[in-house]
Structure formats: structure tokens, C-alpha cells
Amino acid sequence: MKEIPSNREVEHQTSFETTSFGIAKEDASHVLGILRDRLYSNKPLAPIREYSCNAADAHVAAGVPSEPIDIHFPHEDEPWFSVRDRGGGLTEDEVRNLYVMYGRSTKRNTNEQVGMLGLGCKSAFAYTDSFSIISIKDGIESIYSAVIDPSGVGKITKLAEKPTNEHSGIEVKIPVRSGDFKTFFEEGMFFRFWPIQPTFNIDPPYTKNPPEIIFEGDANSPIEWKIMKTGDTRTFIMMGGVTYPVDRTAIKGIPSGQTSIYWKKYDRSGYSMVITVPIGAVEMAASRESLEYKDTTCAYLCDINDKVRLDMQNKVDTIMADAKDFYEAHRLRQGLKSLGGSRFAQKKGATFTWKGIEVKDEICRINTGTNFGSNKMQWCGLETPGARKLRALSAHESKKILFVKKDKPGWVKRSKLFLHAHPEYDRAVSFIWGEYTPSGMTAPISAEQHYTSTFNLDSLPWVNVSELPEVPRKKPGVRRVTTEDGSAVYVPDQALLEKHKSSLFTYKWTGEVRVKSTWWDYADTLIAGPKLYVALDRFMPSDGTQTMPVERIAILTQRLRRMGCVETNPTVYGIKQKKVEAVIAEGEWVEFNQWALDQARGLINTTDMRQRLLLYSQYKDVNQEEKSFLNLFLPLLDEDNILRDTLAPLIQGTLALEDLIVQGAWDFIQNEEIYEELKQTLWKAKRQKVGKILARACPLLPDLVENTGWDFNRYSWPGQIDSKTKLGEKDHTLARILNLLSRHDPAILQGAT
């Protein structure tokens, strides 16, 4: 590495004698000791770094820069650390001159090699008092021993010489104390950013989870840069194989609070940037453990900050522009999204765009409420029994989405066949369109037109249902049997064949999840009076456009029973879809789902139930311990008690949590779409905190509790019961004290002295 020249000029205006600085011979051991022992703060890392860089320089000098060097980590059987290169080796004179003379270097006239200080080849002395040098040159292997002798200066001695057929090069071997084996191994992290990885006798820690490249420059970038997932948020300058962490506070020219490639406030991304600079571009400390932040280095760091940030923005724009469609642009955006919270985010005000269209975080969002009608976004996957409602849709970087237009029924099953054959897809998405009434308007408009325009849905890669694989229909009258080897076969079943020929069934309330027909029996006779029915499509309830899980009848009825709307399971008939009109033409029939919703409305729509539900919502976060504690205060509800007005709503609210009918109504509302607006209203109700209400009612209570020796704030904990704070004798005592004080000395209760 070329030394940066000094332009320093000195003029003397004196007639007196001038003396140059130097080192006295008798002080040589002292000065050399400082260079050996005090130059490096990390003594095991020093020889790893210095000899590895020397080995890489030897490969550059020999014309084999892409050849890996050899690294040997110490262990019990071979307790040494060594570095071996396959360069040209050294003659005896070169060994004696380079390894003995401090400050001597052959690399100060080139920026192809990183060395230049003349100190690195002695760095083993920072850790030990002796090490070996093995040089192979021109077929001769020479072994040298370098030691610190009693004089403190040090000597190098040739021990042996012999012919060899091994490749030329240098090996430096350092004995390691057993207690330092692990340290040397862990310092192998030094090599994690090396583009040409060494060969190791033991793979260092980072090889199990190597740094993952998230984003990087290309051949057109002004400088080589990579953003890597490391768990570290520092930026590193790599020069000649050595990575220097950048101290952004030391850079003159970038304000301390300004976001740069070196720092951003609250950056918790775990991403590092590694910028590879030409040898000689920046100056490093003599120990090569850090950069030297001189004016030239700071100016260079400021310059590459501007260039790299601009290059990142241009690369993002290029990546987005190359997307084949709008959905592909969303997938690419998700891959780049993780950069958004880091210091590598786009410049302020920049957006992701594709053909002039902004690519947002979500592909689409379908809201719900009174002005959105029956519009739905649905999805299905291999693990879902049917279609599921989806409110917001985002792309995934590694998994694709199948967008399906319903030009015919059966989109779920056909989509599943496609997903099974194409594992790169993880879900299918479709829409149910109706009408949409924008805010401020009374007349509805086409929902499909509105959402397509708003979210550019016509730019997505749509597939019609008719283009998807057809579902092979199983022959009637066969059942699935699992063989001993786990495979499935279908065998004839006469009873099942007869069932398939029938058109009218009664619901059994239980059955096999995979075999829908087991939930139904033949309907031999019909009950008198109104009869409940569902239309069946392959033994699943259907509304004519889509099927529902066969278990829905049992689930819906169970919710009605919890609400007290029905006492027993009603008789529910199933009618094959093609026969529905003919069957219900005779007698009095009521569609089951409509009947169930009418039963629920009769209870939920009453003013009394709405008030009870609101109370339930306000106190639903109260845990069991808090309920038990409040039950101790039931006497406070007497008319002659000063706390009655304040605590009555709290105690009654917690009692409402035990109301099974309210629990059932709450569960019904959470699971039925017709009550979406009511559900949102209830969830927005202000949650009540037991501890805060008690403290307001009785300012003396927190002090009384804490002076008794236990924590008052535990009564404001929501969620699960803490087994360590179950009700005890102290709680009962406290309740008795408050009950007495509220009747006989209200002034004390309010905190008066």
C-alpha cells in the first residue's frame, strides 16, 4: 500500500545546531517492546489479521489472487494457529530482513497489496514470545524460529532445511495456550466478509449462519457495496481483506444526527453494509484495528455516502421498472421493504413505483360496513376447508398468489388443485362484487369498477376459473378406505350408493370431517308444521354460489343454545340443490341460516341486550382474580354505603361477565358478518381497569394496601391469572376494613386526616 505523502515543509531561522530524533541503542528493547506488546488491543486477533493479509498479498504478488489461503485453528491434538499461503516463498535473506527489521516493508510502492507498515509480520509477539516461520522456495523448505531472547530485542534462527515437493509459500505457526483455543476460533469471524474464503481445518462460527446478502451494487455502481443480514447495524469499510467498523461520530462533514449509510436513529434492522474500497483510499491506524479519521479519509467517506445512497435509489428504481406486471412489482417491493426501517431506506419522499403507478405496502384492502355492501375479498389455501374472508392483501417475496376471476362456480376446489401442482404458490384470492356507496353519496356505484380503479386490480395476473384444472368427480357409491401402507383406495358401497340417489336427508349433528355424507341420514318421515332446511351441494350446505362447512349447522345451533334462543337441537333437513324448489313447494319450509339469524336478532337487537353487551365489552379484560376480589365488596352495594354509586357499575360489570347468555351473544357477534358494525362498536368501548376505579373511589386504598405489605397495582392487571397472587387472607381483611370504614368513618376512607 502506497504511503500518502506529506506536504509538510519546515524552515529554520537559527544559527544553532539541529539534532534529529532517533532511538538509542540501549533503548531499543524498550521501544520494540512497546511495538510488540502495546500496539494491539486484541492480541489473539492481531496475528490472525496480519498474517492472513500477508498471505493474501503473497497470492496477489504471485498472480493467484483468487487462490484461497489455509487457516489452521488450534485444538487439543494440534495446539497451534497457522496461516499458509501459496505465493513465491522467501529467501533466507528476505526472511531475516523482513521478520527482524521493524518498519521494513516491500509493499510501499504498490496499492495491489495492503501491507506497508513493516509491523505485521512481527504481530505474533503480541501474543507469544516465540513462533515459527516455514518458507518453501525453489524446492527447498527452510524452518526458522523467532523468539524474544533475554535482551528483549528478539532473534530469528534457522533450524532446518530440506528438499520438498510441496508448493512454494510461507507458513507462520504460532503456539496457542489451551485456554485460548476458543478465543482464536471465535476470532475467526474476521473472515466472514472475505470474498475468497480461506480453507479451514475447523469451520469458524459464521459458517453455520453466513451473512446473507440482502441488497448489493452491480458493475455500474461507483463502488462495491453490499447490505448483509448479520445482526449488526454497523457499516464496515473493507480494504485489503481487513474490515474496519466506521465510527460515524468521527466523520467530519456528516452532522451527528443526520441519516447516512453509516447511521440512522432507531435502526434495529440487523443489517450491515460492507463497502470494499481500493487499497490506499482511506488511512488506518498503525494497529489496523480502526480507521484513522484524517481529513482525506473523512472526505472520502462523505463522498461515498452520497454516491452509494444515490446508487441504491437508482437500483431500486431499475428493479421495480423491470417487473413484468403490477403483482411482480409488489413482490419485489416486499423484498426491498425490509430496508425501509434501516439507514439504507430510500431518500426522503421517494416511493416505489411501477410504470408510474405507486406500489404500496398492500395490494388491496376491502373495507366492511354499511356503505360497502356485500363486497368481499376471499382466499383459500391447501389447509383451509373453504374460502376465508380477507380484509387486506399483501404480496410475499418468496410465495406467489393465484388471482382468480369467477367466470364459473367451483373456484376453491379448482384453485386447490392448481396450488397442489404448483408449490411456489401458497394461496388463491378472488372477489365477490356488489355495490359500493362512497362517503358523501347516496347512490351506489359498481364496487368492481371502484376497487379496480383504486388499487389497479386490472394490472394483476388474473386467471379464470375455467382455465384452472377440472375437479375429477368421484363416482357415486364408492367410499375411501385407507390400506395398511397408508395409501387410499375407493371401494364400492351399496348403502352409500343408495344415499347418493336420495334427495332428502336429516342432519345427524355429528360425523366425519372428511366424509360429509356421514353427517346426514335418510329422511323417512317429515315432522308436522314448519320445517328447517338447507340446500346441499355434495352434502355441504350451499347458498347457490358457494358451499359452507357441514359443521356450521351444529356450531350455529350451539351458539343459539348458549344465548337461550333454543333449548334443544331442532330437526334440520338437507335437500339436494337441484330438488330444493320441488320439495319446498309443498308444506311450510324455512331456510335454516335465515331462521338462525332471525332467532339471534330477536335477542341481540333488544335495547337491554345491547346495554349488557356494552357492559360485557367494557369489563371483559377483568381477570378471574379481580372478579373474586370484587365479590368481597358486595356489601358495599347497600343503599346506606358511601361507595355504592362509584363501585356499583364496576361490580355489576364484572358480574355481567358470568352471564352465559351475554357470553353466547358476544361469541355470535364475533363470528357472523351481519354484525360487523356492532362488533366494531363493542371493540371500541373503553376498557375499565379495576385498580384505577378502586383508587378513584377510595383514595386511601392504594396506601392502605401497600402499607399492609403487598402490591396494589396487581389489581389492574388484565389477562391471565397470576398464580403467585391468588386471593389470600390479606384480601379478605382489606375488604372487611373497607366495608366497616365506608359505614362508620367515610372521611377516613376518602383519605382525610
Sequence and secondary structure as in RCSB ss.txt:
>XXXX:A:sequence
MKEIPSNREVEHQTSFETTSFGIAKEDASHVLGILRDRLYSNKPLAPIREYSCNAADAHVAAGVPSEPIDIHFPH
EDEPWFSVRDRGGGLTEDEVRNLYVMYGRSTKRNTNEQVGMLGLGCKSAFAYTDSFSIISIKDGIESIYSAVIDP
SGVGKITKLAEKPTNEHSGIEVKIPVRSGDFKTFFEEGMFFRFWPIQPTFNIDPPYTKNPPEIIFEGDANSPIEW
KIMKTGDTRTFIMMGGVTYPVDRTAIKGIPSGQTSIYWKKYDRSGYSMVITVPIGAVEMAASRESLEYKDTTCAY
LCDINDKVRLDMQNKVDTIMADAKDFYEAHRLRQGLKSLGGSRFAQKKGATFTWKGIEVKDEICRINTGTNFGSN
KMQWCGLETPGARKLRALSAHESKKILFVKKDKPGWVKRSKLFLHAHPEYDRAVSFIWGEYTPSGMTAPISAEQH
YTSTFNLDSLPWVNVSELPEVPRKKPGVRRVTTEDGSAVYVPDQALLEKHKSSLFTYKWTGEVRVKSTWWDYADT
LIAGPKLYVALDRFMPSDGTQTMPVERIAILTQRLRRMGCVETNPTVYGIKQKKVEAVIAEGEWVEFNQWALDQA
RGLINTTDMRQRLLLYSQYKDVNQEEKSFLNLFLPLLDEDNILRDTLAPLIQGTLALEDLIVQGAWDFIQNEEIY
EELKQTLWKAKRQKVGKILARACPLLPDLVENTGWDFNRYSWPGQIDSKTKLGEKDHTLARILNLLSRHDPAILQ
GAT
>XXXX:A:secstr
              SS        GGGHHHHHHHHHHTS SSTTHHHHHHHHHHHHHHHHHTT TTS  EEE   
SSS EEEEE  S    HHHHHHHHHSTT  S TT SSS   SS GGGGGGGT SEEEEEEEETTEEEEEEEE  T
TSS EEEEEEEEE  S  EEEEEEE  GGGHHHHHHGGGGGTT SS  EESS  GGGGS  EEEEE  TTSSSEE
EEEE S   EEEEETTEEEE  GGG TTS TTS BTTB TT  S EEEEEE  TTSS B TTSSSB   HHHHHH
HHHHHHHHHHHHHHHHHHHHHT SSHHHHHHHHHHHHTTTTSTTS  TT   EETTEE  S SEE   SGGGTT 
EEEEE TT SS EEESEE   SSSEEEEEE SSS HHHHHHHHHHH TTEEEEEEEE  EE  TT SS EEHHHH
HHHHHTGGGS EEEGGGS       TTEEEEE TTS EEEEE HHHHHHHH  EEEE S   SS GGGGEEE  S
  SS EEEEEEETTEEE SS B  TTHHHHHHHHHHHTTS SS   EEEEEGGGHHHHHTSS EEEHHHHHHHHH
HHHHTSHHHHHHHHHHHHHTTB HHHHHHHHTTGGGGSTT TTHHHHHHHHHHHHHTT HHHHHHHHHHHH GGG
HHHHHHHHTS    HHHHHHHH THHHHHHHHHTS GGGGG BSS  GGG   HHHHHHHHHHHHHHHH HHHHT
T  
